Amino acid sequence: MITALRSLAFMLVFYSGSLLLVLSALLVAWPWPAGVQVIATAWSRFHRFCTRWLLGQKIRIVGDLPEGRYLYIVKHESMFETIDLLCVFDRPVIAAKRELLDIPLWGRIARLYGLIPVERSAGASALRTLRAAARAATDQGRAVCLFPEGTRVPHGESPPLRAGFAGLYSLLALPVVPIAVDSGRLSPRGKFMKRPGIITYKVGDVVPTGLDRREAEARVHAAINALNPLSSAA
């Protein structure tokens, strides 16, 4: 019963606040373009506040998170990390499926912020778009984050990486920081009920540039699934 009430409170407070922040971002977008990034960061902090004090979810980061010209590859289990990454990094650029950027109001702000639209059926042209946007972001000192599984995955599952990771790894020639996250334990995809507890980010060893595709994919795949039940028991 308490979990249900907490989940309801989160939904009401977070989504109401989100609407106000999106409208605020639209208002400042023309006279103050940089304000979109400021408001987006505030939105992420507001989300973290709501998850902490309404849902009872705490966050911890295990391992050292390097900063610089890296490609950050993140496990994707929940909506949680898509928003919370703006607290983890400074103005990160995140690759997101194109359909999300078609959402009224929010999609426009996402584009202004710098999210990279990924057209899954576009093949090589999608990779070129990703490469250009990622290079521009790293030149600005912004982190580039990619969810290599392409969609949210239930906690404990470890599907193969999509082909886009290998292509981007080769084209960008950036070392990779793989990050596991177990948000799906507490906030599973498509579920109203969100449970209290600790959501963990686990930073894996840096994967250097120049590896062949199979080795790079194997290292990243193992690292982002390090918090899966069988992996975490090892």
C-alpha positions in Angstrom: 0.0 0.0 0.0 2.8 2.4 0.9 4.6 1.6 -2.3 1.5 2.3 -4.3 1.0 5.6 -2.6 4.6 6.6 -3.2 4.4 5.6 -6.8 1.2 7.7 -7.2 2.8 10.7 -5.5 5.8 10.4 -7.8 3.7 10.3 -10.9 1.6 13.3 -9.9 4.5 15.5 -8.7 7.2 14.5 -11.3 5.0 14.8 -14.4 3.3 18.0 -13.2 6.7 19.5 -12.5 8.1 18.2 -15.8 5.3 20.0 -17.8 6.2 23.3 -16.1 9.9 22.8 -16.9 9.2 21.9 -20.5 7.1 25.0 -20.9 9.8 27.1 -19.2 12.4 25.7 -21.6 10.2 26.6 -24.6 9.8 30.2 -23.3 13.6 30.7 -23.0 14.7 28.8 -26.1 14.7 31.8 -28.4 16.0 34.6 -26.2 18.4 32.3 -24.2 19.3 29.1 -26.1 21.8 28.0 -23.4 18.9 28.2 -20.9 17.5 24.9 -22.4 20.5 23.0 -21.1 20.2 24.8 -17.7 16.6 23.8 -17.4 17.2 20.3 -18.6 19.8 19.8 -15.9 17.3 21.2 -13.3 14.8 18.7 -14.6 17.2 15.9 -14.0 17.9 17.1 -10.5 14.2 17.5 -9.8 13.7 13.9 -11.0 16.5 12.7 -8.7 14.8 14.6 -5.8 11.5 12.9 -6.6 13.0 9.4 -6.8 14.8 10.0 -3.5 12.1 11.6 -1.4 8.9 10.2 -2.9 10.0 6.7 -4.0 12.8 6.2 -1.5 15.4 5.4 -4.1 19.0 6.2 -3.4 21.8 6.3 -6.0 25.4 5.0 -5.7 28.2 4.9 -8.1 30.7 2.0 -7.8 34.1 2.7 -9.4 35.8 5.8 -10.7 34.0 7.6 -13.6 36.7 9.1 -15.9 36.1 12.4 -17.6 37.3 13.5 -20.9 36.9 12.3 -24.5 35.2 9.0 -24.0 32.2 7.2 -25.4 30.0 6.2 -22.4 28.0 3.0 -23.0 25.2 2.5 -20.5 22.9 -0.4 -19.7 19.3 0.5 -20.3 16.7 -0.9 -17.9 14.4 2.0 -17.1 13.4 5.5 -17.9 15.4 6.4 -14.7 18.9 6.5 -16.3 17.7 8.4 -19.4 16.9 11.3 -17.1 19.4 10.8 -14.3 22.5 10.8 -16.6 22.1 14.6 -16.7 23.0 14.5 -13.0 25.9 12.0 -13.5 27.5 14.0 -16.3 27.8 17.7 -17.3 25.3 18.4 -20.1 25.7 14.9 -21.7 24.6 14.3 -25.3 22.5 11.1 -25.4 21.6 9.1 -28.4 17.8 8.4 -28.3 15.4 6.6 -30.7 13.9 9.1 -33.1 10.3 8.4 -31.9 11.0 10.1 -28.6 12.0 13.3 -30.3 8.6 13.3 -32.0 6.8 13.8 -28.7 5.0 17.2 -28.8 6.8 19.9 -26.8 9.3 17.5 -25.2 10.7 16.5 -28.5 11.5 20.0 -29.5 13.3 20.7 -26.2 15.2 17.5 -26.6 16.5 18.6 -30.0 17.4 22.0 -28.7 19.3 20.4 -25.8 21.3 18.3 -28.1 19.9 14.7 -28.0 21.0 12.7 -31.0 18.1 11.1 -32.9 18.7 7.5 -34.0 16.7 6.2 -36.9 17.0 2.4 -36.5 16.2 1.7 -40.1 18.6 4.3 -41.6 21.7 2.1 -41.4 24.9 3.9 -42.5 23.3 7.3 -42.6 22.3 7.0 -39.0 25.9 6.2 -38.1 27.1 9.2 -39.9 24.6 11.4 -38.0 25.7 9.9 -34.7 29.4 10.4 -35.6 29.0 14.0 -36.5 26.9 14.8 -33.4 29.2 12.9 -31.1 32.3 14.6 -32.5 30.7 18.0 -32.1 29.7 17.1 -28.5 33.2 16.0 -27.5 34.7 19.1 -29.1 32.4 21.1 -26.7 33.6 19.0 -23.7 30.2 17.2 -23.4 30.0 13.5 -22.6 28.5 11.2 -25.3 26.2 8.5 -24.0 24.8 5.5 -25.9 22.4 2.8 -24.9 23.8 -0.1 -27.0 20.8 -2.4 -26.5 18.5 0.0 -28.4 15.7 -0.2 -25.9 14.9 -0.8 -22.2 15.8 -4.3 -21.1 14.2 -6.1 -18.1 16.6 -6.5 -15.2 18.6 -9.7 -15.6 18.4 -10.0 -19.3 21.5 -9.4 -21.5 20.6 -9.2 -25.2 23.4 -8.7 -27.7 24.6 -5.2 -28.5 23.1 -3.6 -31.6 25.3 -3.1 -34.6 25.4 0.7 -34.0 27.8 0.3 -31.1 30.6 -1.3 -33.2 30.1 1.2 -36.0 30.4 4.2 -33.7 33.3 2.6 -31.8 35.2 2.3 -35.0 34.2 5.7 -36.5 34.8 7.8 -33.4 38.0 6.1 -32.3 37.2 7.0 -28.7 38.0 4.8 -25.6 34.8 3.4 -24.1 33.6 3.6 -20.6 31.0 0.8 -20.0 28.5 1.4 -17.2 26.1 -1.1 -15.7 22.9 0.0 -14.0 20.2 -2.0 -12.2 17.4 0.5 -12.2 15.0 -2.1 -13.6 14.9 -3.9 -10.2 13.1 -1.0 -8.6 11.5 0.9 -11.5 10.8 -1.8 -14.2 9.7 -0.8 -17.7 6.0 -0.2 -18.1 5.2 -0.7 -14.5 3.4 1.8 -12.3 4.8 0.4 -9.0 8.3 1.6 -8.2 10.0 0.2 -5.1 12.4 1.9 -2.7 16.0 0.8 -2.5 19.4 1.5 -4.0 20.0 2.0 -7.7 23.7 1.3 -8.6 25.9 2.5 -11.4 28.9 0.2 -11.8 31.7 1.7 -13.9 33.7 -0.9 -15.8 37.2 -0.9 -17.1 37.9 1.4 -19.9 37.9 -0.3 -23.3 40.7 1.1 -25.4 40.5 2.1 -29.0 41.7 -0.2 -31.8 40.3 -3.5 -30.7 38.6 -5.7 -33.2 34.8 -5.7 -33.2 34.3 -9.0 -31.3 36.6 -8.2 -28.5 35.3 -4.7 -28.0 31.7 -5.9 -28.0 32.5 -8.8 -25.6 34.2 -6.5 -23.1 31.4 -3.9 -23.2 28.7 -6.5 -23.1 30.2 -8.2 -20.0 30.7 -4.8 -18.2 27.2 -3.4 -18.7 25.7 -6.6 -17.5 27.9 -6.8 -14.4 24.9 -6.1 -12.1 22.7 -8.8 -13.5 21.9 -11.4 -10.8 24.3 -14.1 -12.0 27.1 -11.6 -12.7 26.8 -9.8 -9.4 27.1 -13.0 -7.6 30.4 -13.8 -9.2 
